[in-house]
Amino acid sequence: MSGELRILPVAFTARRPQRMIERHIVAYRRQWLIIVSGFFEPLFYLLSMRAGLGNLVGKVSVAGTQVPYDAFVAPALMASSAMNGAIFDSTGNVLHRLKYARIYDAALATPMSPTDVAMGEIGWALLRGQLYSISFLGVMAALGLVQSWWVLMALPACALIGLTFAGIGFAGTTYMRGWADMDIVNTATMPLFLFSATFFPAASYGSWAWVVQLSPLYHGVALVRAANAGVWTASILAHIAVLLLVSIIALSIAARRLDVLLRK
Amino acid sequence: MTESLIVARQLVKRFGEFTAVDGIDVEVQRGEAFGFLGPNGAGKSSTMRMIGCVSPVTSGSLRLFGLDPATHGAQIRRRLGVVPQLDTLDTELTVQENLWLYGRYFDLSRSEAKRRAKELLEFAQLADRADSIVDHLSGGMKRRLSIARSLINEPEMLLLDEPTTGLDPQARHVLWDRLYRLKQQGVTLVLTTHYMDEAEQLCDRLVVMDQGKIVAEGSPRELIDRYSTREVLELRFTAGTNEALAPQVQGIGERQELLPDRVLVYADDGEAALAATHARGLQPESALVRRSSLEDVFLLLTGRTLAD
């Protein structure tokens, strides 16, 4: 049997990931301010683009049409925000619950499995991410940055981005030794944020454009941008395939590592 | 008729080169209070984790309720309550949320989980702290909450790893009382401890573990009768002279044991042994005659004290 066939079912063996999500909903009821604060990030981003950079840069070509710079950047920021949210939820919070609060140890003494825990955490990250994506979309619409009704497809696109990065974040966290390793997270996400055709088209990288394609965020940005423009090409399928593949691999590593760490 | 809830045969747990549990045979009957007694590092916790189905068996066989943990882990855990050595309470939740949310992990309905949580708060004497954040509880309260949480699924067997370590004497007695009530309700108790008094208070039967092996098995009374004398004479000499004076008590009682801070003389009649000591012209700073305890059994079996 091939590796892919064996790793595929891992994510699907989860029986009660919703229990982990329920726990988080109860825990965050008292910390709603943390949730609310996440809504402001996109607003600040978009306003700064409009007021500052947008005026300097002028228009950019997307799918053959000229669009204002802030309309070019907005979908990319939406995708980046989905990435950042997922990474945030799946690294620091998970490290705390895994190594310090030992919440997962308690859960595994019940019928809950490591896969339930991993999928629950990722489900939670997705849920929270969707809230922010919806609010981001609202802000974009209010600022007149939405170009097509297809933009609603940016929500599932952001869910896929969230899935990918929550998986990567969770898998990476299982290798962390302590809080010091959290610095690596910033070091890793910063270049992704800057060099995923976020602020300028991939074509501007010239002969280095292929490097950009290695970034999972690049594929996410392409999806959200296509949704906003309402222009779909066959390459969309390739972007979706890349993100799905990375997600499945990352989730499988995450579930397996959790098993190794907690069921010694 | 008795029913074996735990059957372990030649059970082994290895971590790389290190063998934590080295081929033990254990059988625990329904309704029993069974103890694993031994010093830190004896393999008690590793054994408990295998029984709790959170640690795979390296070799040998283990059956819980007649089921194999490797294939029926979730079904077995559904029937177990686990109180880990270090509290794994959820510090972001209140006392009662800790209880009912844990019940949800066992697929209890929300209303049933909350109903049981309320009952358990009474049982754990925490009803007035229901809405406190866990971090604000004392050590004894946290332990009681851990035990309450482990009961949310009405387990048939409760696993307690060092249940009273780090608690003050009063908190320990409250806890023992709660555990005793559970036993009377028919819950099978399996615990590890390195406290002799705890083992003597709670366990119907126990095994003494040392370096991953079982070195003795029986009821506390049986073990004492089998391995020790009825009484023990404890002699303390002027600091630093124990070693020099120890040979002079040789021949008194059945056995003598030299410890860093005292000399133990095992004898069925402790007073007679003390008289014999005085007759030899020895002047201990203090002398105490007491009944033999499991501590003595352990010392005899392993040549070490439990605190080592």
Interface residues (C-beta under 8 A of the other chain):
Chain A: R15 R16 R19 E22 R23 V26 A27 A101 R102 I103 D105 A106 A107 L108 A109 T110 P111 M112 S113 L262 R263 K264
Chain B: F15 R49 G52 V54 S55 P56 A74 Q75 R77 R78 L80 V82 P84 L86 T88 L89 D90 T91 E92 L93 E97 L101 Y102 R104 Y105 F106 D107 R149 N153
